[in-house]
Amino acid sequence: MNPTPHVPPLPTRREDLVARLREHPHCDLLVIGGGATGLGVALDGASRGLSVILLESLDFAKGSSSRATKLVHGGVRYLAQGDLPLVREALRERATLLANAPHLAQPIPFVMPCYRFWEAPFYGLGLKLYEAMAGTRSLGSTRFLSRKETLSLLPTARPQGLWGGVKYWDGQFDDARLALAIARTAAREGALLVNYCAVTGLIHARGRVAGVRAKDAETGETFAIHAGCVVNAAGVWVDELRARDAEALGQPVDDMLSPSQGVHLVVDKTFLPGDHALLVPSTVDGRVLFAVPWLGKVILGTTDTPRQQADREPTAMRQEVDFILRESARYLSRAPQVGDIRSLWVGLRPLVRPVGKTAQSTRGLSREHTVLVSSSGLVSVTGGKWTTYRAMASDVLAHCVAARLLPPHGQCVTDKLPLAGFQASTHKLSDEPGLQGYGSDASAVRALAVAQAESELGGGLTPAMVRFAVRHEYARCVEDVLARRSRLLFLDAALAAKVAPAVAAIMREELGSDPRLEDFRVLCRQYQHVPL
């Protein structure tokens, strides 16, 4: 790869973005949804020379795209399910993502401790196949470990009954900051992206989708935006827009999704010191369990529970929390308790429902994506996973061209396109949070310091980072900063609540408006609350 020279970060003044939307309410490609998939489509389209507008009703990556297990992976569990094409594609995309955003994604070693004599050869051979499928894109060798070697890499693993282990490699990333990097890269390529601007309806002309109606959540201003192609990339909410489209045409429509809920618990790194993650390939009910070092903490998860309702802020069920703690206790010498949880967060997976499939269980549903083009020309995409966001975007545009919604255009170039902040990085995401994730933008952040040595606000966050988030990263409220520009809410909800007033004061100076501090305090309580 020949990375482009560092480009100074573009300003994201909301007045300017909304003015562009008002003055030029037409485009080749309009994308609804600012998660991984929608942002990927916007970047792909803009980098091919199309005029692109993306609208997000809340904040970029507010939904599922900030609540992943933080792994860039081919999918060990998908290999066990025999979904080799998905694994092969994901391994290829894993290498691409690590190359395009090394400041936000890096390799991480995993150790699978083995407590039964047959586990090492059985799972080890599967992991050897996983490495072989990566080919030249392999991140490291898969190795069989002795009992002593396993405990040296996982010093807090439960020693009783331990036979040995298997070490393999995968990738790790900061999902919300990667989403921002994609958004900023798309803007650099000419796309117009506006968060907190909800699509309120579709515009139909002669039975075809010709654009959308939208409303600015901050001012109430409404817009009619015309587009040659409209892509519905609303994640777990994709069926809501499909239903509106079908209703306008007087046609029935079946839901695409069976959403699944994944719960994550965050605890201190003392429960799993070092840089190696822990994998349990099959828990008592057949799920995969991870314990992953991330930004100075450890993420424990995840669950796979069917959900009928797609809430914006989904909540955990007590049995899910108990499951993770109970399974962790089977593999860690010091088991985390409820009081050790620093943050508790939940993400919804947009799993595609096969025809006739019920929502009794989602563990067997494919993680592959699906693209549907309605009779009106509305293009809907859902499913998939973070690792393959770029391939999904390319497939969406191929469907748009095949349906004659977009003219033939240049080849996809995002496989070689460095993302905003690109910089070769030697830090690990297991390290404490700080400026590392900004890559080449770190100097621009430092330049925003009012005093030469501003005091840290807490959790590695500085006043300059808050200013950078407002001026260059689309941040509009305290939650935007502490949940997604910084990851403090996801790491330590109590500390995030403590830091919030200072963040709000800086944002009020920058924005000249209310940064919704009280709303964030309510959210912090949810991330600290363990259900009864």
NORGIZI-V603820 format. One record per residue. RES is the residue in three letters. PHI is phi as a letter, one per 30 degrees, with the letter a starting at -180 (none if undefined). Layout:
res=RES phi=PHI
res=RES phi=PHI
This chain:
res=MET phi=none
res=ASN phi=c
res=PRO phi=d
res=THR phi=d
res=PRO phi=e
res=HIS phi=d
res=VAL phi=c
res=PRO phi=e
res=PRO phi=d
res=LEU phi=d
res=PRO phi=d
res=THR phi=b
res=ARG phi=e
res=ARG phi=d
res=GLU phi=e
res=ASP phi=d
res=LEU phi=d
res=VAL phi=d
res=ALA phi=d
res=ARG phi=d
res=LEU phi=d
res=ARG phi=d
res=GLU phi=d
res=HIS phi=b
res=PRO phi=d
res=HIS phi=a
res=CYS phi=a
res=ASP phi=d
res=LEU phi=b
res=LEU phi=c
res=VAL phi=c
res=ILE phi=c
res=GLY phi=j
res=GLY phi=c
res=GLY phi=c
res=ALA phi=e
res=THR phi=d
res=GLY phi=d
res=LEU phi=d
res=GLY phi=d
res=VAL phi=d
res=ALA phi=d
res=LEU phi=d
res=ASP phi=d
res=GLY phi=d
res=ALA phi=d
res=SER phi=d
res=ARG phi=c
res=GLY phi=j
res=LEU phi=d
res=SER phi=d
res=VAL phi=b
res=ILE phi=b
res=LEU phi=b
res=LEU phi=c
res=GLU phi=b
res=SER phi=d
res=LEU phi=b
res=ASP phi=c
res=PHE phi=e
res=ALA phi=i
res=LYS phi=d
res=GLY phi=d
res=SER phi=e
res=SER phi=d
res=SER phi=c
res=ARG phi=b
res=ALA phi=d
res=THR phi=d
res=LYS phi=i
res=LEU phi=c
res=VAL phi=c
res=HIS phi=b
res=GLY phi=d
res=GLY phi=j
res=VAL phi=e
res=ARG phi=d
res=TYR phi=d
res=LEU phi=d
res=ALA phi=d
res=GLN phi=d
res=GLY phi=i
res=ASP phi=d
res=LEU phi=d
res=PRO phi=e
res=LEU phi=d
res=VAL phi=d
res=ARG phi=d
res=GLU phi=d
res=ALA phi=d
res=LEU phi=d
res=ARG phi=d
res=GLU phi=d
res=ARG phi=e
res=ALA phi=d
res=THR phi=d
res=LEU phi=d
res=LEU phi=d
res=ALA phi=d
res=ASN phi=d
res=ALA phi=b
res=PRO phi=d
res=HIS phi=d
res=LEU phi=b
res=ALA phi=b
res=GLN phi=b
res=PRO phi=d
res=ILE phi=b
res=PRO phi=d
res=PHE phi=c
res=VAL phi=b
res=MET phi=c
res=PRO phi=d
res=CYS phi=c
res=TYR phi=c
res=ARG phi=b
res=PHE phi=d
res=TRP phi=d
res=GLU phi=d
res=ALA phi=d
res=PRO phi=d
res=PHE phi=d
res=TYR phi=d
res=GLY phi=d
res=LEU phi=d
res=GLY phi=d
res=LEU phi=d
res=LYS phi=d
res=LEU phi=d
res=TYR phi=e
res=GLU phi=d
res=ALA phi=d
res=MET phi=d
res=ALA phi=d
res=GLY phi=h
res=THR phi=d
res=ARG phi=d
res=SER phi=e
res=LEU phi=c
res=GLY phi=l
res=SER phi=d
res=THR phi=d
res=ARG phi=b
res=PHE phi=d
res=LEU phi=c
res=SER phi=d
res=ARG phi=e
res=LYS phi=d
res=GLU phi=d
res=THR phi=d
res=LEU phi=d
res=SER phi=d
res=LEU phi=d
res=LEU phi=b
res=PRO phi=d
res=THR phi=c
res=ALA phi=d
res=ARG phi=d
res=PRO phi=d
res=GLN phi=d
res=GLY phi=i
res=LEU phi=d
res=TRP phi=c
res=GLY phi=l
res=GLY phi=a
res=VAL phi=b
res=LYS phi=c
res=TYR phi=b
res=TRP phi=b
res=ASP phi=b
res=GLY phi=c
res=GLN phi=b
res=PHE phi=a
res=ASP phi=c
res=ASP phi=d
res=ALA phi=d
res=ARG phi=d
res=LEU phi=d
res=ALA phi=e
res=LEU phi=d
res=ALA phi=d
res=ILE phi=d
res=ALA phi=d
res=ARG phi=d
res=THR phi=d
res=ALA phi=d
res=ALA phi=d
res=ARG phi=d
res=GLU phi=d
res=GLY phi=j
res=ALA phi=d
res=LEU phi=c
res=LEU phi=c
res=VAL phi=b
res=ASN phi=c
res=TYR phi=h
res=CYS phi=b
res=ALA phi=d
res=VAL phi=d
res=THR phi=c
res=GLY phi=a
res=LEU phi=c
res=ILE phi=c
res=HIS phi=c
res=ALA phi=b
res=ARG phi=h
res=GLY phi=i
res=ARG phi=b
res=VAL phi=d
res=ALA phi=c
res=GLY phi=l
res=VAL phi=b
res=ARG phi=c
res=ALA phi=b
res=LYS phi=b
res=ASP phi=d
res=ALA phi=d
res=GLU phi=d
res=THR phi=c
res=GLY phi=i
res=GLU phi=d
res=THR phi=c
res=PHE phi=b
res=ALA phi=c
res=ILE phi=c
res=HIS phi=c
res=ALA phi=b
res=GLY phi=d
res=CYS phi=b
res=VAL phi=c
res=VAL phi=c
res=ASN phi=c
res=ALA phi=b
res=ALA phi=d
res=GLY phi=i
res=VAL phi=d
res=TRP phi=c
res=VAL phi=d
res=ASP phi=d
res=GLU phi=d
res=LEU phi=d
res=ARG phi=d
res=ALA phi=d
res=ARG phi=d
res=ASP phi=d
res=ALA phi=d
res=GLU phi=d
res=ALA phi=d
res=LEU phi=c
res=GLY phi=i
res=GLN phi=b
res=PRO phi=d
res=VAL phi=a
res=ASP phi=c
res=ASP phi=d
res=MET phi=d
res=LEU phi=c
res=SER phi=b
res=PRO phi=d
res=SER phi=b
res=GLN phi=c
res=GLY phi=c
res=VAL phi=c
res=HIS phi=b
res=LEU phi=c
res=VAL phi=c
res=VAL phi=b
res=ASP phi=d
res=LYS phi=d
res=THR phi=d
res=PHE phi=d
res=LEU phi=a
res=PRO phi=d
res=GLY phi=j
res=ASP phi=c
res=HIS phi=c
res=ALA phi=d
res=LEU phi=c
res=LEU phi=c
res=VAL phi=c
res=PRO phi=d
res=SER phi=a
res=THR phi=d
res=VAL phi=d
res=ASP phi=c
res=GLY phi=i
res=ARG phi=d
res=VAL phi=c
res=LEU phi=b
res=PHE phi=c
res=ALA phi=b
res=VAL phi=b
res=PRO phi=d
res=TRP phi=a
res=LEU phi=h
res=GLY phi=i
res=LYS phi=b
res=VAL phi=b
res=ILE phi=c
res=LEU phi=c
res=GLY phi=l
res=THR phi=b
res=THR phi=c
res=ASP phi=b
res=THR phi=c
res=PRO phi=e
res=ARG phi=b
res=GLN phi=d
res=GLN phi=c
res=ALA phi=c
res=ASP phi=d
res=ARG phi=d
res=GLU phi=b
res=PRO phi=d
res=THR phi=c
res=ALA phi=d
res=MET phi=c
res=ARG phi=e
res=GLN phi=d
res=GLU phi=d
res=VAL phi=d
res=ASP phi=d
res=PHE phi=d
res=ILE phi=d
res=LEU phi=d
res=ARG phi=d
res=GLU phi=d
res=SER phi=d
res=ALA phi=d
res=ARG phi=d
res=TYR phi=b
res=LEU phi=c
res=SER phi=d
res=ARG phi=c
res=ALA phi=d
res=PRO phi=d
res=GLN phi=c
res=VAL phi=e
res=GLY phi=d
res=ASP phi=d
res=ILE phi=d
res=ARG phi=d
res=SER phi=a
res=LEU phi=b
res=TRP phi=b
res=VAL phi=b
res=GLY phi=b
res=LEU phi=c
res=ARG phi=c
res=PRO phi=d
res=LEU phi=d
res=VAL phi=d
res=ARG phi=d
res=PRO phi=d
res=VAL phi=e
res=GLY phi=i
res=LYS phi=d
res=THR phi=c
res=ALA phi=c
res=GLN phi=d
res=SER phi=b
res=THR phi=c
res=ARG phi=d
res=GLY phi=d
res=LEU phi=d
res=SER phi=d
res=ARG phi=c
res=GLU phi=d
res=HIS phi=d
res=THR phi=b
res=VAL phi=c
res=LEU phi=b
res=VAL phi=c
res=SER phi=d
res=SER phi=d
res=SER phi=d
res=GLY phi=j
res=LEU phi=d
res=VAL phi=c
res=SER phi=c
res=VAL phi=b
res=THR phi=a
res=GLY phi=i
res=GLY phi=i
res=LYS phi=a
res=TRP phi=e
res=THR phi=e
res=THR phi=c
res=TYR phi=e
res=ARG phi=d
res=ALA phi=d
res=MET phi=d
res=ALA phi=d
res=SER phi=d
res=ASP phi=d
res=VAL phi=e
res=LEU phi=d
res=ALA phi=d
res=HIS phi=d
res=CYS phi=d
res=VAL phi=d
res=ALA phi=d
res=ALA phi=d
res=ARG phi=i
res=LEU phi=c
res=LEU phi=b
res=PRO phi=d
res=PRO phi=e
res=HIS phi=b
res=GLY phi=d
res=GLN phi=d
res=CYS phi=d
res=VAL phi=b
res=THR phi=d
res=ASP phi=d
res=LYS phi=b
res=LEU phi=c
res=PRO phi=d
res=LEU phi=d
res=ALA phi=e
res=GLY phi=i
res=PHE phi=e
res=GLN phi=a
res=ALA phi=e
res=SER phi=b
res=THR phi=c
res=HIS phi=d
res=LYS phi=c
res=LEU phi=d
res=SER phi=d
res=ASP phi=d
res=GLU phi=d
res=PRO phi=d
res=GLY phi=l
res=LEU phi=d
res=GLN phi=e
res=GLY phi=d
res=TYR phi=d
res=GLY phi=h
res=SER phi=d
res=ASP phi=d
res=ALA phi=e
res=SER phi=d
res=ALA phi=d
res=VAL phi=d
res=ARG phi=e
res=ALA phi=d
res=LEU phi=d
res=ALA phi=d
res=VAL phi=d
res=ALA phi=c
res=GLN phi=d
res=ALA phi=b
res=GLU phi=d
res=SER phi=d
res=GLU phi=d
res=LEU phi=d
res=GLY phi=k
res=GLY phi=i
res=GLY phi=i
res=LEU phi=d
res=THR phi=c
res=PRO phi=e
res=ALA phi=d
res=MET phi=d
res=VAL phi=d
res=ARG phi=d
res=PHE phi=d
res=ALA phi=d
res=VAL phi=d
res=ARG phi=d
res=HIS phi=b
res=GLU phi=b
res=TYR phi=i
res=ALA phi=d
res=ARG phi=b
res=CYS phi=a
res=VAL phi=e
res=GLU phi=e
res=ASP phi=e
res=VAL phi=d
res=LEU phi=d
res=ALA phi=c
res=ARG phi=b
res=ARG phi=d
res=SER phi=c
res=ARG phi=c
res=LEU phi=d
res=LEU phi=e
res=PHE phi=d
res=LEU phi=c
res=ASP phi=a
res=ALA phi=d
res=ALA phi=d
res=LEU phi=d
res=ALA phi=d
res=ALA phi=d
res=LYS phi=d
res=VAL phi=d
res=ALA phi=e
res=PRO phi=e
res=ALA phi=d
res=VAL phi=d
res=ALA phi=d
res=ALA phi=d
res=ILE phi=d
res=MET phi=d
res=ARG phi=d
res=GLU phi=d
res=GLU phi=d
res=LEU phi=c
res=GLY phi=i
res=SER phi=b
res=ASP phi=d
res=PRO phi=d
res=ARG phi=i
res=LEU phi=d
res=GLU phi=d
res=ASP phi=e
res=PHE phi=d
res=ARG phi=d
res=VAL phi=d
res=LEU phi=d
res=CYS phi=e
res=ARG phi=d
res=GLN phi=d
res=TYR phi=d
res=GLN phi=c
res=HIS phi=d
res=VAL phi=c
res=PRO phi=d
res=LEU phi=d
